[in-house]
């Protein structure tokens, strides 16, 4: 059984980035606070079209994707 991702809460609580963000060799993952105007994540969302997977399910996801070219089925 797979565990649900907690975005490495134990790391974030101590000021570190989640392990997947730190380990990504292409820096394809961005982590930050959408409420902070100085956040790298907020700047990224201003410059890119951001989408969530299956928005019709209204699950209020916390993972966003840039430049999706269609709905994931």
N, C-alpha and C positions, 0 to 999 in steps of 0.2 A: 504494500500500500504506500502511495506517495504522500508526503507531507505537503501541506499548503505553504507556499512561500510567505515568509514574514518580512521580506526585504531586509533580512539579517538585523532584526530589531536590536539584538544584543550588541551589534557593531555600531549601528546608527546612534543608539543611546549614549555611546561613548565618544561620538564625534567622528567615527570612521564611515567610509562608504560601504555599501553592501559588497560582499565578496565578488559577485558576478560583474559589478561595475568596475572594480579594481582589476579583475583578471581579464577583462575583455581586451584582446590585443588590438582591435581596430577602434576602440573607444566609441562603439556603436550604442552603448547604453549611457543614458544621462540620468542622474538621480538628483533630486532637489525638492525644494519647497515651492509650490505654485503660489503661495501667499507672499513670498519674498520677491520684490521687484528687481533685486540685484542678482537673483539666482540665474545660473547658466541655463537652467531648464526653462525659465520664463522667457529669456531671450530667444531660445531655440523655438519655443511655441509661437512667438511673434513672427519668426522668419519662415516657418514651415506650416503646411497644412497638416493638422494633427487629427487623428482618428482613433476610435476604440474599436475593438472587435465586437461584432454582433450588437450594435447599439439598440436594436429593437427589443432586446431582452431587458433593458432598463436595470442592469445590475450595478450601475455606478462604479465601473472599473477604475482602478488606479494605475493602469499601464496604458500608455498612449503610444501610437505608432505614427511615424511621419511618412507621407507620400504613399499611402496604400492606394492601389489602383482598382480596388473592388472589394466587395464584401467577402469575408472569409466564411466558408460554409463548413 
